[in-house]
Amino acid sequence: MADNSEQKVQVWDLPVRLFHWTLVVLMAVSYFSGREGGDWMKLHFWSGYAILTLLLFRVAWGFVGSTTARFADFVKARWRPSSI
């Protein structure tokens, strides 16, 4: 019989989730403000700066963040050189 107890596994922490959804929103803002042009270009540039800031935050958080956010924990298996 199947075991009904499910164990939740956290994949990302809250800062990474906020990073992803904020990036989605800012990409949409950049796309639509870039298509409109004109006075919307100021918003387009500011959203680009915000995206750059987000990316810098994610790189830093990938080194010093929680274990679910660190780049070192992305790959669980060890790399072994092949024997010749």
VODREN-454367 format. One record per atom (N, C-alpha, C, O): residue in three letters; x, y, z. Coordinates in steps of 0.2 Angstrom, whole numbers, plus 2048, in hexadecimal, padded with zeros to 3 digits. Example, Ala and Ser with C-alpha at 12.3 -4.5 7.8 and 13.67 -1.06 7.14 Angstrom:
REM residues 2
ALA8427E4827ALA83E7EA827ALA8427F0827ALA8477EF82ASER8407F5823SER8447FB824SER840800827SER843806828
This chain:
REM residues 84
MET8047FA800MET800800800MET804806800MET80A806803ALA80280B7FCALA8068117FCALA806815802ALA801816806ASP80C818804ASP80D81C80AASP80A823808ASP80C827804ASN80582680CASN80282C80BASN80683280EASN80483880DSER80B831812SER80F836815SER813839810SER81883680DGLU81283F80EGLU816843809GLU81B84780DGLU81984B812GLN82184780BGLN82684C80EGLN828851809GLN829850803LYS82785780BLYS82885D807LYS82F85F807LYS83385F80CVAL832860801VAL839862800VAL8398697FEVAL83686B7F8GLN83D86D801GLN83D8747FFGLN8428757F9GLN8488737FAVAL8408777F4VAL8458787EEVAL84887F7EEVAL84E87F7EDTRP8458847EFTRP84888B7F0TRP84588E7F6TRP84088D7F8ASP84A8937F8ASP8478977FEASP84489D7FCASP84389E7F6LEU8418A1800LEU83D8A67FFLEU8408AC7FALEU83D8AE7F6PRO8478AE7FCPRO84A8B37F8PRO84B8B07F0PRO84A8B47ECVAL84C8AA7EFVAL84C8A77E8VAL8468A87E5VAL8458A97DFARG8408A67E8ARG83A8A67E5ARG8388AD7E4ARG8358AE7DELEU8398B27E8LEU8388B97E7LEU83C8BB7E1LEU83A8BF7DDPHE8428B97E1PHE8478BB7DBPHE8438B97D4PHE8438BC7D0HIS8418B27D4HIS83E8B07CEHIS8388B37CCHIS8378B57C6TRP8338B57D0TRP82D8B87CETRP82E8BF7CDTRP82B8C27C9THR8338C37D1THR8348CA7CFTHR8388CA7C8THR8368CF7C4LEU83C8C57C6LEU83F8C57C0LEU83A8C47BALEU83A8C87B5VAL8358C07BBVAL8308BF7B6VAL82C8C67B5VAL82B8C87B0VAL82A8C97BBVAL8268D07BAVAL82B8D57B7VAL8288D87B2LEU8318D57B9LEU8358DA7B6LEU8378D97AELEU8378DE7AAMET8378D37ACMET8388D17A5MET8328D37A1MET8338D679CALA82C8D27A4ALA8268D47A1ALA8268DC7A0ALA8248DF79BVAL8288DF7A5VAL8288E77A5VAL82D8E97A0VAL82B8EE79CSER8338E67A0SER8388E879BSER8358E7794SER8368EB78FTYR8328E1793TYR8308DF78CTYR82B8E578ATYR82B8E7784PHE8258E678EPHE8208EA78BPHE8228F178BPHE8208F5787SER8268F4790SER8288FA790SER82D8FC78ASER82D901787GLY8318F7788GLY8358F7782GLY8328F777CGLY8348FB777ARG82C8F477BARG8288F4775ARG8248FB775ARG8248FD76FGLU8228FE77AGLU81F90477AGLU82490A778GLU82290E774GLY82A90A77BGLY82E90F779GLY82C91677CGLY828916781GLY82F91B779GLY82D92277CGLY82E923783GLY834921785ASP829925786ASP82A92778EASP82B921792ASP82D921797TRP82991B78FTRP82A915793TRP831912793TRP83290D797MET83591578FMET83C913790MET840914796MET844910798LYS83D91979ALYS84091A7A1LYS83E9147A5LYS8439127A9LEU8389127A5LEU83690C7A9LEU83A9067A6LEU83C9017AAHIS83B9057A0HIS83F90079DHIS8469007A0HIS8498FA7A1PHE8499057A0PHE8509057A3PHE8509047AAPHE8559007ACTRP84C9067AETRP84B9057B5TRP84A8FD7B6TRP84D8FB7BBSER8468FA7B2SER8458F37B3SER84B8EF7B1SER84C8EA7B4GLY84F8F27ADGLY8558EE7ABGLY85A8EF7B1GLY85E8EA7B2TYR85A8F57B4TYR85F8F57BATYR85D8F17BFTYR8618EE7C3ALA8568F07C0ALA8538EC7C5ALA8558E47C4ALA8578E17C8ILE8558E27BEILE8568DC7BCILE85E8DA7BDILE85F8D57C0LEU8628DF7BBLEU8698DE7BDLEU86A8DE7C4LEU86E8D97C6THR8678E27C8THR8688E17D0THR8658DA7D2THR8688D77D6LEU8608D87CFLEU85D8D17D1LEU8628CC7D0LEU8648C77D4LEU8658CC7CALEU86A8C77C8LEU8708C77CCLEU8738C27CELEU8738CD7CELEU8788CE7D3LEU8778CB7D9LEU87B8C87DDPHE8708CC7DCPHE86E8C97E2PHE86E8C27E2PHE8708BE7E6ARG86C8BF7DCARG86B8B87DBARG8728B47DBARG8738AF7DEVAL8778B87D8VAL87E8B57D8VAL8818B57DFVAL8838B07E1ALA8808BA7E3ALA8828BB7EAALA87F8B67EEALA8828B27F2TRP8788B57EDTRP8748B17F1TRP8768A97F0TRP8758A57F4GLY8788A87EAGLY87A8A17E8GLY88089F7EBGLY8828997EBPHE8848A47EEPHE88A8A27F2PHE8898A27F9PHE88C89E7FDVAL8858A77FCVAL8858A8803VAL87E8A6806VAL87D8A780CGLY8798A5801GLY8728A3803GLY87189D807GLY876899809SER86B89B808SER86989580BSER86B88F807SER86D890801THR86B88980ATHR86E883806THR869881800THR86C87F7FBTHR863883800THR85F8827FATHR8608877F5THR85E8867EFALA86488C7F6ALA8658917F1ALA86C8917EEALA86E8957E9ARG87188E7F2ARG87888E7F0ARG87988A7EAARG8768857E8PHE87E88D7E6PHE88088A7DFPHE8838837E1PHE88287E7DDALA8878837E6ALA88B87C7E7ALA8868777E9ALA8888717E8ASP8808787EBASP87B8737ECASP8768717E6ASP87286D7E7PHE8788747E0PHE8738727DBPHE87486B7D8PHE8708687D7VAL87B8697D8VAL87C8627D6VAL87E85E7DCVAL8838607DFLYS87B8597DDLYS87C8547E3LYS88184F7E1LYS88584D7E6ALA88184C7DBALA8868477DAALA88D84A7D9ALA88E84F7D7ARG8928457DBARG8998477DAARG89B8467D3ARG8998417D0TRP89F84A7D0TRP8A28497C9TRP8A88457CATRP8AC8467CFARG8A883F7C6ARG8AE83B7C7ARG8B183A7C0ARG8AD8397BBPRO8B783B7BFPRO8BA83B7B8PRO8BA8337B6PRO8BA82F7BASER8B98337B0SER8B882C7ADSER8BF8287ADSER8C482B7ABSER8BF8227AESER8C581E7AESER8C681C7A7SER8C28197A3ILE8CC81C7A5ILE8CE81A79EILE8D281479EILE8D4812799
